[in-house]
């Protein structure tokens, strides 16, 4: 018997990276996975990999009507993990503000949309895990907009934890540091990536980047600890402790 047997778990950004790692961990514990992302073929491959009746539903989480359509297909939701990713880098004077706006639409409003449509499907014992990032607590070069986004998600999680407590729904925030296999490598030009990666790893006491499994283990704790609510867990190898 797994700790999540019979639970319906929706994971946005579940087709790859951190989201897929969390979905794998939840599947091991018996959860029924619903993966949400932009690319149906990728979701289908991830669902086949997970087995156990997992399904993938293509949607852009930054578009509320598409998020609503996902939850309209579900009778209930026990667990919601909002891991749809994305990152943009650039100095405040050089990067077009529109790029920060697009990031907020996908990664911040996308989480609001998911919560808005998932909560009516949840009952006592439900759990929501939002995803932010350690940029809210540690300096990341040329990522000031992302830092603001992560701080906003942390505040959202804490407030929702209080708001939804009378309904028996717990809300927590997973805050990953540098993680292998995420979109960051696709959002920095090659001439900047190597230097960024090396300097960041050197700043982490663990002297390595994290893995999707590292973050998935933390997500599993948040999903199963009935007294954990309103907390932000930095999974960063000690980065924010320095």
Beta strands, then each sheet from edge to edge (+ up, - down):
strand 1: 8-12
strand 2: 32-37
strand 3: 55-58
strand 4: 79-82
strand 5: 127-131
strand 6: 170-176
strand 7: 232-235
sheet 1: 3+ 2+ 1+ 4+ 5+ 6+ 7+
end
